[in-house]
Structure formats: C-alpha cells, structure tokens
Amino acid sequence: MPGLPDAPAQGAADPDRGWLDALFLGPYGENDALLEKLMVEFLRDHVYWRRNFHPEDPPAIPTHAARHPGYQAFESRLRRELHQLSAALKRSVPFHSPRYIGHMASDLLLPGLAAQILTLPYNPNNVSEDAAPVTIDLEVQAGLQLARMLGYPDDTSRPDCAFGHLTSGGTVANYQALRLALALKAFPVALRAGGVPDIDVPGDDWTAFNLGPDAGIALLERANAWLAAQPPREQRRWVRTVAAQRIEQLGMVDFFARHPALKVPKVLAPITAHYSWSKGLKLLGLGRGQLELLPERGMRLDADALEDALARCERERQPVLMAVAVLGTTEYGTVDPVDAVVDARDRWTRRGLGFSVHVDGAWGGYLATLFRNPDGSLRALEDVREGFARFPLPEVHAAFAALGRTDSVTVDPHKLGYLPYGAGAFICRDHRAVALLAESADYVFQDARDADYHARYRQLGQFVPEGSKSGAIAAAVYVTHKVLPLDHANFGRLPRQTVLAAEAFHAGGERLGAALQGVAHVTVPFAPDSNLVCLAINPAGNADLAVANAFVRRLHDELRADPRQPLQVKQFFGSMTTLRPEAVGDAEMHRILASIGIDPATLDSDGDDSDRLVILRHTLMNPYLLDHANGISYIDQYIDHLGRRIRALLAASPEPA
C-alpha cells in the first residue's frame, strides 16, 4: 500500500516452531499424513476390538454381501450423498486459514480431533458409567484439569476439591452456574423451614438466604454430619421433610409465597455480558427483569457501579444471587476486574448480603495458562510479561490471579482450546455444593468425607443439565490437556502466539492510521486486553456518525463470509461489532468518536445507525499469523489490504452515505 511504513522486524525465528508445526492439520493440510496414519491405526484397532469381543460368534455380515445388488445400490447412494456433502462443505468458512481473523474459530488441535474421531465408533454416552465406563472418568478428569488451570483445588482427597464437567457450550455452562448458585442460596431457607435442629441454622429467612457460598456449604456439611448420626428411619424422614421445602420442589412461585420476607434475587452483570445470561434467567423462571446490567469503565466492569448496586440492594432488602465478571468479552476481548468483584463479595457477605461470583471465561479462560506454572502456582507479573510489549497490564494480571477465589467459571474448549464444537465447560471451586443439583435427594444428604469423589460423579447425569452427552468430546478435551498440560510451558505457548499477534496488529493499526492521514481516520479505539483487536474507521472530512457507520458496513461486506461467492475471491475474512454509550460510558464514547473525527452531537440523532459506532473486530487466534519461518506476516498483509480497500471505496464514492 503506498505510503504505509515498513512493519518492524518480527524478530528471530521462533525456537518452538517445530512444536507448533505438529499441533494442527495446518492451513495447507500439511499434517495430513500424520492424521491419516493415526486414523487408520485406530480404525484398525477398533475393528480388532470388535472381532475379539466374542471371536466364537460368526460374522453377521457375510463376506459376499458386497456383491449383492442391494448392497451395491446402497453404497452408490451413500457415495453420491457423501460426495455432494463434501462438495457443499467447500463453501464453509475457512477457519483454518491465517487469512481468517473474524469470529472465534480457528484450526483444530490434532490431539483433540484424533481423540474424538477415535472415540466416536464406541459411541459412549456420558450420562452414567453404565453407558460410558471410560469416558465419564475422562470428563471428570478434564474438569479437574481446568480447575487446576484456574487456581481451584484439584486434589480429590480434599473435601473442598473443585468439580467441573463439559457442556454443549458456554451458554449451558452459564445456566449451570445459575442453577448451582440458586440451589445453594435457597437451601439454608429449606433447612430452616424443615425445622432441622442443632446445626446453627440462621434464625430468620433473610439471614439464611444471604449466607454466601462458603457459609452455605458449611451449613450443608453440618446438616450431613447431623443426619448421619440419626437412625435410618429418622434419616429418611428428615430427607423427605427438607426436600419438600426446597426451591427445586416448590418452584419459584410457591417458594417465595412461603417466604414473603424474601424477594426474587438479582443477577448483577456487566453490560457487555453475553446474552445467555438473559436467556438463563428466563429459563430458570427468575425473569429477565432480575438481570441488572452494570456500566463499563475503560471497557471493563465499573467496580464502583457494582458497589453502588450492592449498597442499593442492601437498603432495599433486595437479595443478590450472583455477580458476573467476564474474562475476555466476546465483542472486545476485555477483562473485567475479577479481583474487585470477589473483594466486593467478601466485604458484602460480612455485612449480611451474601452472593456468588461467577466468571464467564468462555473466551478468555484458556489465557489462564499463560499465568500458571507447571506446579499450578501463579506466575509473577514480570514473568508473564517477558517477551510482550504490554501484556498483561497489572489490572489484567490481578484479574487472572483472583480466579481461584471465585465460586465458578465458564470455559469453552471449543474456542481458545481449539477443540471441535460443542465443548463448553462449567467448573466450580467446591464440589460439595453440586450435590444440591442432583435429581435424587439422597445425594444431597451424604457426607462427602465418606464418599469417593470419582464414584459419585460416575452418575454424571444426576448433576448436569443435559441427559445424553457425548463421551467422544470428553475424550478430545482430556487427551488434549494430557498432551498439552494447562500451564505456560506447554499449552500456554499457543495463546502466547495469539497475544503476540494482537500486539503486532495493534501496532499495524496505528501504522495504518498514520499512512491514511488525510484519507481516513483509523484508530484502535481501546488497547486490547487479550487477542481481540478492533478498528474504528471514518472517512476524512466526515463528522456524521451514520455516514461513518455506512462506510464501515460497506467495508465489512468485503470481509464477511458470503456463501454465494467462491471463497477464493476473498483475500481476508473479518467481523464487525458496535460500541454503544450505555456499554462504554459517555466519556469513553465521546473520546472514541473524537479520535476519528466524528461529532458526538450526531450520536442519537434520528437517522439509522446513529445510536452506536460500527467498528471492525478481529479475532487473532490462528497461531500462524506471524509466520517467521516463511518470513510472512498475515497481519501486515491484512493491514495493507485494508488500506487499499479503504482508498478504493472512497475513490468509488468520495462522499459515502
């Protein structure tokens, strides 16, 4: 692109390149021989397993079956449909390519891909050990692997060991977080209503409903110990009595009707929170009106706004179910102050307003590997920073350091874990509360000190939202974490590449802005916390927000996937999002608008698209964006391409409308 300064040198070749080259099938399918060798080996192994199950049984399908006309007709139809499917799939989005920097998708890690394909013919159903004697243990182990990555206790001999399980995605994991928080919050009220004696149940409903997670679990443990000392007939009677008072039995309407001093609790979340929180509150019957969205400051949750909301809830006797922090927003990749949120929980719990803290780390969860040593300990800020230009900021490091103090976390292995859809995960810090989610009341009243951790969760369907669930995806997650342990020296080397790419993109965006002076305003509206980088663009001389938005939408039309066109006509693939004043704050919104020459007075005018700023969004998760071995920077190529397209669009329509 004319006038674009040369990019700074990318540095010496990556000494870990051989390691990186082995991880994926590759943009050109370079590792096809490796994947084919693995697939043939384990397909044969699976066939031998079938043949040796009862070798005395005769083959059900005779050797001459393939010569039968019906067999041949079926094979012909099968091949035809598979060929048509294969041809149609060539119109799929090329997530594998370094030219794709749009949404949260990239190539798949070979360990997970191979493990899933290997496991599929066995078709395990991880609802219980009866249907999945092997993979259900792998799922529980995968949960412990993620727990260690987050700083939760992963020693199953500890009574407060963490627990995690897989879901179809982050949305269902967020539902599970709501279920667990509500069960734990309401259980002390049920104990009080049931009249359980001698275990220090709070004397009033408000106190019982606001104990906080740790005190609630302690009360559950005391209840289990007390019950274990009762005769069997009394045990059964008390189980029935308390079960009849639980919110899971009564439902929302009856539970709160029986406890008129209590209001339906709120969920406090940042305005950038994923829409799954709205869906989850509606699904549980709490109601969308109980979701209070808090403003941002500097693209992160405003801790002062959280404090103000909690103070108001205390004054109004309004219970709080949960406060949500986001670890890498799906729109902007920013990291909320998790440390401030858990500090607020501890402070307000001491004042009698207890609630859970959940971190939605669907996107950024695996970035935690950059902050973990192989022994599970937290890395110091200066150690994490080595080799980066600015990552992580001290406040980002503090947020990751606080993960171990939260109550639960959502992580998506099918995002930055580079695993196939659908692989989400829910992890809670203390597994003892999970008993409250069981379909059988007997699970609630059992002494966790006497129960084998792995034996309990071999009946996984008792505790999770799903019924049937794939054991193959559990194998994929577990094997990937075994091959690439979740610390900075192993798996962390992969997200490291993506953060380096984000820093290079940030610098490239600034170079593009300098090169297009007098042609267009281009800026990175806020420095990235992780590996998502946005660009705000406005034609030079334009001060109207709607005009700028129309131009960026036209630019995005050239970057989005279009199944009506051959993929090869697209040089690069990107995505877009919007910034709204209610999300970023008026001051921040005005700053961003001013940086690209837009008059803030055109915000909220009567025209279309005038209540938000449309920006380009780039997800930099492909590890080959900075290809040192071939001397290629796809980021520089994209920046050049974007500059050319901006000039061409403006030349074709000097006054975009």
Sequence and secondary structure as in RCSB ss.txt:
>XXXX:A:sequence
MPGLPDAPAQGAADPDRGWLDALFLGPYGENDALLEKLMVEFLRDHVYWRRNFHPEDPPAIPTHAARHPGYQAFE
SRLRRELHQLSAALKRSVPFHSPRYIGHMASDLLLPGLAAQILTLPYNPNNVSEDAAPVTIDLEVQAGLQLARML
GYPDDTSRPDCAFGHLTSGGTVANYQALRLALALKAFPVALRAGGVPDIDVPGDDWTAFNLGPDAGIALLERANA
WLAAQPPREQRRWVRTVAAQRIEQLGMVDFFARHPALKVPKVLAPITAHYSWSKGLKLLGLGRGQLELLPERGMR
LDADALEDALARCERERQPVLMAVAVLGTTEYGTVDPVDAVVDARDRWTRRGLGFSVHVDGAWGGYLATLFRNPD
GSLRALEDVREGFARFPLPEVHAAFAALGRTDSVTVDPHKLGYLPYGAGAFICRDHRAVALLAESADYVFQDARD
ADYHARYRQLGQFVPEGSKSGAIAAAVYVTHKVLPLDHANFGRLPRQTVLAAEAFHAGGERLGAALQGVAHVTVP
FAPDSNLVCLAINPAGNADLAVANAFVRRLHDELRADPRQPLQVKQFFGSMTTLRPEAVGDAEMHRILASIGIDP
ATLDSDGDDSDRLVILRHTLMNPYLLDHANGISYIDQYIDHLGRRIRALLAASPEPA
>XXXX:A:secstr
 TT        S  TTHHHHHTSBS TT TTHHHHHHHHHHHHHHHHHHHHTTSTTS  SS GGGGGSHHHHHHH
HHHHHHHHHHHHHHTTS  TTSTTB SSS    BHHHHHHHHHHGGG  BTT TTT TTHHHHHHHHHHHHHHHH
T    TTSTT  EEEEESSHHHHHHHHHHHHHHHHHHHHHHHHHT  SS   SSHHHHHTS HHHHHHHHHHHHH
HHHTS HHHHHHHHHHHHTTSHHHHHHHHHHHH TT    EEEEETT  THHHHHHHHHTS GGGEEEE EETTE
E HHHHHHHHHHHHHTT  EEEEEEEBS TTT  B  HHHHHHHHHHHHHTT   EEEEEETTTGGGGGGGB TT
S B  HHHHHTT SS S HHHHHHHHTGGGSSEEEE TTTTT   SS EEEEES GGGGGGG SSHHHHSS GGG
S HHHHGGGGGGTSS SS BHHHHHHHHHHHHHS SSTTTTTHHHHHHHHHHHHHHHHHHHHHHHTTTTEEEE S
S  SSSEEEEEEEETT   HHHHHHHHHHHHHTTS  TTS GGG S B EEEEE HHHH HHHHHHHHHHTT  G
GGTT SSTT SSEEEEEEE   TTSEETTTTEEHHHHHHHHHHHHHHHHHHH SS  
